[in-house]
């Protein structure tokens, strides 16, 4: 089956959706090098024709073709690229220029999108969905400025199918697939976030209920408003700088909504906890949240004298990391006792909004590289380190899965990668140490190599030109 996978992968990397993790992780990193490089060449050739920003960035870096993995490094985005528009465009509601800026970052044609009726970010996002193949992903940066990443409807659909695959192929402590069968299994899914709105999880929650039945999803909030997300970031940053908030009066008038949401949060969390105890106790559930929120939930249950809350074939899917960056000692043991699940039922993942992939931590506390990325470890000058042995530095990757957005991205995460030694769990794929730490803050998220940094800055200026 490995040879079959490699042959299909060479034609379409999204075939990873059709293969079990046992096959994907049985391929040693070097076995895919030729395929990865050929796919990268094809992605680059397409981007040169269809993504104006990449064509400009390649020109400034004198890159005409990709003949080696390192040729992609000068073409890596940072988070700054997705918020490189002037803040004044948002403050003035200039969504026409914002659309033109976004169109230079993706292969989709946005020239016919009519934004004349758009007054808020929510209006703009709805216009893009209705009039183009783009469904924007928004995130709030530490500096208060919203980042907008173009995603196609097809990319979103693929990502949600990958999420669903993770639940369908889940195994219990004995290694048996517990799975989910539409029309048979009705497993409540609790998400410690918003049901709808700006964040990507809402799309998966829709798919889950479409597949397994209405009324199965329970969330902390009903809606995450993109404009409030942006406003909250700007208020926070203005307060930090001791400055007045520069925003349109009609949007600033909604600042009371932010205060209300923050004030309501403890009561909403308490109400959700009560539902989790009263409605789901003893049942199989799926829960999605951060490690911090799942841990806080378990601590609260323990204070209430609760143990063995759920069926042992439940799953708790956790985003990696705690609020202060430090894992409490024995936190998993505390959680499993209270929740009544085996330690293997706590799935700790590593991913980011710029990626269509995710990594789950194995039983040996390692994150395994998916076959669908070309990974890099960059040194302090953002030069690629050798793809062998153990290397520590800034994590970067080229994602082979997107077809509209560019897949190259330099993260702000510090990682240690083992390239060529199989993990103790038996998987052959390259793997990352845990925990993963931050190497920069978002406000410092800059490429430091002088030549590459200058080209990236100049290419970003190109985004702002009419």
KAVENDA-V934277 format. One record per residue. N is the residue number from 1. PHI is phi in degrees with one decimal (999 if undefined). PSI is psi in whole degrees, 0 to 359 (999 if undefined). NEAR is the number of other C-alpha atoms within 12 Angstrom. Layout:
N/PHI/PSI/NEAR
N/PHI/PSI/NEAR
This chain:
1/999/334/17
2/-64.1/316/22
3/-63.8/321/16
4/-62.9/317/17
5/-61.4/312/31
6/-60.9/321/30
7/-66.0/317/18
8/-71.8/322/19
9/-62.2/323/31
10/-61.8/334/27
11/-92.6/322/19
12/-151.4/104/25
13/-59.8/338/35
14/-71.5/357/32
15/-65.2/348/25
16/-56.3/337/35
17/-63.5/336/32
18/-98.0/359/23
19/-120.0/144/26
20/-70.4/157/24
21/-61.1/331/31
22/-61.5/326/23
23/-77.0/314/25
24/-61.6/322/33
25/-89.6/1/34
26/-88.4/355/30
27/-93.3/120/31
28/-68.1/147/28
29/-51.4/314/33
30/-64.5/336/22
31/-66.0/338/24
32/-101.5/1/32
33/-56.2/311/24
34/-63.6/319/20
35/-66.1/315/29
36/-57.4/314/35
37/-66.1/320/29
38/-65.3/318/25
39/-64.3/320/34
40/-62.9/319/40
41/-59.1/315/25
42/-67.5/320/22
43/-63.0/318/33
44/-64.7/316/42
45/-60.8/318/22
46/-65.5/317/24
47/-65.6/324/34
48/-60.3/328/28
49/-87.2/331/21
50/-117.2/340/24
51/-114.9/102/32
52/-56.1/323/33
53/-64.0/319/41
54/-67.7/320/43
55/-59.8/319/33
56/-69.8/317/30
57/-64.6/320/39
58/-65.2/320/31
59/-61.3/315/22
60/-68.1/334/24
61/-98.9/6/27
62/56.8/42/19
63/-107.8/114/26
64/-103.8/339/22
65/-156.0/163/26
66/-106.4/110/27
67/-114.5/352/20
68/-151.5/157/21
69/-56.2/321/34
70/-66.4/343/29
71/-64.6/338/26
72/-80.7/341/40
73/-59.3/316/41
74/-66.2/350/41
75/-102.3/12/44
76/-79.3/133/44
77/-76.4/162/41
78/-118.4/174/41
79/-59.4/333/39
80/-59.7/328/36
81/-59.3/321/43
82/-79.5/1/38
83/-134.3/33/37
84/-85.4/3/34
85/-77.0/154/31
86/-68.5/136/26
87/-58.8/331/27
88/-59.3/331/18
89/-62.0/319/27
90/-70.9/317/33
91/-62.5/328/27
92/-96.9/1/22
93/65.2/34/29
94/-87.8/72/26
95/-78.0/343/34
96/-64.8/313/28
97/-70.9/325/29
98/-64.3/323/42
99/-66.7/319/41
100/-64.7/320/30
101/-60.6/313/36
102/-63.8/323/44
103/-63.3/335/39
104/-78.6/350/42
105/-98.6/359/43
106/-145.7/171/39
107/-87.7/356/33
108/-79.5/147/35
109/-87.1/111/25
110/-106.7/10/32
111/-66.1/337/20
112/-99.3/6/18
113/-74.0/123/29
114/-92.9/115/25
115/-109.9/15/30
116/-63.1/335/17
117/-97.8/6/18
118/-85.6/126/23
119/-113.8/334/24
120/-129.1/167/31
121/-58.3/319/38
122/-59.1/320/30
123/-62.7/316/23
124/-63.6/315/36
125/-62.7/321/37
126/-66.5/322/26
127/-65.0/319/28
128/-64.0/317/36
129/-62.5/317/25
130/-74.5/329/19
131/-112.2/1/21
132/-150.0/182/30
133/-90.9/8/30
134/-100.2/134/35
135/-125.0/100/36
136/-68.2/140/44
137/-102.3/131/39
138/-114.2/142/34
139/-140.5/153/35
140/-98.4/127/34
141/-89.9/163/28
142/-63.5/335/27
143/-87.9/8/29
144/88.6/355/28
145/-97.3/134/38
146/-75.8/140/37
147/-103.5/135/36
148/-117.1/119/39
149/-113.8/126/41
150/-74.3/130/45
151/-132.7/138/40
152/-82.5/161/31
153/-59.2/323/27
154/-66.1/322/23
155/-65.4/318/32
156/-62.4/316/37
157/-61.0/318/26
158/-62.9/315/29
159/-60.4/318/32
160/-69.8/326/29
161/-66.4/325/28
162/-65.1/319/30
163/-62.0/317/30
164/-66.1/323/31
165/-58.7/322/27
166/-59.6/324/33
167/-78.8/321/34
168/-65.9/329/27
169/-104.0/13/24
170/-62.8/143/30
171/-117.6/152/26
172/-86.7/186/24
173/-62.8/338/19
174/-89.5/4/14
175/82.0/12/16
176/-91.7/138/13
177/-71.7/120/18
178/-84.6/321/23
179/61.3/178/25
180/-144.6/132/28
181/-118.4/118/19
182/-56.3/138/18
183/84.4/349/13
184/-117.4/306/11
185/-92.5/124/21
186/-120.4/89/24
187/-103.9/120/35
188/-59.9/140/35
189/-117.2/118/40
190/-104.0/125/37
191/-117.8/124/37
192/-85.0/55/39
193/-159.6/208/32
194/-94.9/145/31
195/-71.4/322/31
196/-136.2/165/24
197/121.9/211/31
198/-68.5/331/35
199/-83.6/156/28
200/-70.0/336/35
201/-61.6/331/34
202/-60.4/328/29
203/-66.9/321/28
204/-69.7/322/32
205/-62.3/322/38
206/-60.7/313/27
207/-62.5/321/28
208/-61.2/314/38
209/-71.3/326/25
210/-62.6/326/19
211/-85.3/320/26
212/-116.4/354/25
213/126.1/144/22
214/-67.9/152/19
215/82.6/9/19
216/-89.8/345/28
217/-97.3/132/38
218/-126.6/131/36
219/-131.9/166/32
220/-73.2/316/33
221/-123.2/161/27
222/-86.0/321/22
223/-144.7/143/20
224/-114.3/108/29
225/-84.6/124/29
226/-61.6/321/34
227/-68.8/322/38
228/-68.8/324/37
229/-61.0/315/34
230/-67.0/316/39
231/-62.5/317/39
232/-60.2/319/35
233/-64.1/319/28
234/-69.8/321/35
235/-63.5/317/31
236/-61.9/316/25
237/-71.0/321/24
238/-63.9/321/20
239/-64.6/320/16
240/-63.1/324/15
241/-88.8/352/13
242/71.9/32/11
243/-115.6/165/12
244/-77.4/149/14
245/-77.5/124/27
246/-95.2/96/24
247/-155.6/154/28
248/-61.3/142/23
249/-56.0/321/14
250/-66.4/331/18
251/-82.2/320/30
252/-61.1/330/23
253/-62.1/343/16
254/-88.6/5/22
255/-62.2/333/26
256/-65.6/331/17
257/-64.2/323/20
258/-64.5/315/27
259/-61.9/321/16
260/-65.8/316/15
261/-61.4/316/25
262/-64.8/321/17
263/-68.8/327/13
264/-80.1/344/16
265/-57.6/311/20
266/-58.2/319/15
267/-67.3/322/16
268/-66.1/320/23
269/-64.9/319/29
270/-64.5/319/19
271/-64.3/320/20
272/-65.5/319/27
273/-60.3/319/32
274/-65.0/321/21
275/-64.8/321/18
276/-65.4/331/35
277/-85.5/314/28
278/-79.9/322/15
279/-93.4/332/20
280/-118.5/359/28
281/-58.0/131/25
282/82.0/354/23
283/-98.3/165/25
284/-79.6/128/32
285/-134.2/161/36
286/-113.0/136/43
287/-131.3/130/40
288/-115.2/130/40
289/-175.5/183/32
290/-81.6/163/26
291/-56.8/321/33
292/-62.4/313/28
293/-67.3/320/29
294/-65.2/320/40
295/-64.9/316/36
296/-60.6/321/27
297/-61.7/314/34
298/-64.9/320/34
299/-61.5/316/26
300/-63.9/317/25
301/-62.1/318/29
302/-61.9/320/21
303/-62.4/333/13
304/-88.5/1/15
305/81.0/18/15
306/-87.1/135/27
307/-138.2/155/24
308/56.5/48/27
309/-66.7/326/33
310/-130.6/167/35
311/-63.2/145/26
312/-65.4/344/30
313/-92.7/17/36
314/-71.7/163/40
315/-132.2/137/42
316/-119.6/111/44
317/-97.3/116/37
318/-116.7/132/31
319/-70.6/142/31
320/-69.2/139/35
321/112.8/147/27
322/-109.4/163/24
323/-56.3/320/17
324/-96.6/6/11
325/80.7/3/15
326/-121.4/126/18
327/-77.6/129/19
328/-61.0/142/19
329/-61.6/136/11
330/58.7/30/13
331/-64.0/324/24
332/-65.2/319/30
333/-62.2/320/21
334/-63.6/317/29
335/-66.3/314/36
336/-66.6/326/35
337/-64.6/317/27
338/-72.6/317/34
339/-82.1/343/44
340/78.0/28/33
341/-122.4/155/33
342/-71.4/159/29
343/-59.7/330/31
344/-67.2/345/31
345/-82.5/354/40
346/-96.2/106/43
347/-99.7/110/39
348/-95.6/123/37
349/-114.8/161/33
350/-131.3/122/35
351/-160.8/192/29
352/-162.4/165/26
353/-66.9/339/30
354/-82.2/1/41
355/-119.5/150/37
356/-101.4/11/43
357/-120.8/169/39
358/-148.6/157/32
359/-120.7/133/37
360/-103.5/141/34
361/-72.6/134/34
362/-86.7/181/30
363/-66.4/345/23
364/-100.9/20/19
365/65.7/35/25
366/-122.3/145/34
367/-96.3/126/35
368/-98.4/132/47
369/-64.9/131/44
370/-73.6/153/43
371/-66.6/342/48
372/-87.3/9/41
373/-126.4/154/39
374/-102.8/106/41
375/-87.6/156/50
376/-137.7/151/44
377/-120.0/122/41
378/-103.7/144/36
379/-80.7/187/26
380/-65.5/344/21
381/-102.6/13/19
382/60.3/34/33
383/-97.7/142/28
384/-69.0/133/30
385/-82.7/161/27
386/-56.6/145/21
387/-90.7/58/25
388/-158.3/160/21
389/62.8/215/18
390/-113.7/129/22
391/-130.6/139/27
392/-120.5/133/31
393/171.1/202/34
394/-79.0/132/37
395/-84.6/133/43
396/-138.8/163/45
397/-157.2/158/43
398/-117.0/114/43
399/-85.3/122/39
400/-87.1/359/40
401/-86.8/325/42
402/-66.0/147/37
403/-119.2/350/34
404/-114.4/315/38
405/-88.6/163/46
406/-80.8/142/46
407/-95.1/357/43
408/-88.1/130/38
409/-152.2/133/40
410/-102.5/117/43
411/-80.5/177/39
412/-103.7/23/33
413/-102.7/139/35
414/-96.0/126/29
415/-132.5/160/31
416/-118.9/120/34
417/-109.2/133/38
418/-100.5/114/33
419/-83.4/318/30
420/-130.4/20/24
421/-119.4/121/23
422/-57.5/147/26
423/-73.2/157/28
424/-62.6/342/17
425/-77.7/350/20
426/103.6/347/22
427/-75.3/146/29
428/-97.6/349/30
429/-67.0/155/38
430/-59.7/151/42
431/-143.6/156/45
432/-107.2/142/42
433/-66.3/158/31
434/-122.0/141/30
435/-83.5/164/24
436/-95.8/133/34
437/-115.9/168/28
438/-86.8/134/21
439/-98.0/338/25
440/-143.8/160/23
441/-87.4/165/19
442/-59.3/325/27
443/-69.9/343/18
444/-108.3/14/18
445/-76.8/76/28
446/-122.3/146/30
447/-72.8/132/36
448/-98.4/343/24
449/-63.7/123/20
450/-56.1/312/17
451/-64.3/312/21
452/-64.8/317/31
453/-61.6/317/29
454/-63.4/319/19
455/-66.6/319/30
456/-64.1/319/36
457/-65.7/318/30
458/-68.2/321/24
459/-66.3/325/32
460/-65.1/322/32
461/-59.4/325/21
462/-60.7/327/27
463/-62.0/332/33
464/-90.0/352/27
465/-79.8/146/19
466/-74.0/999/13
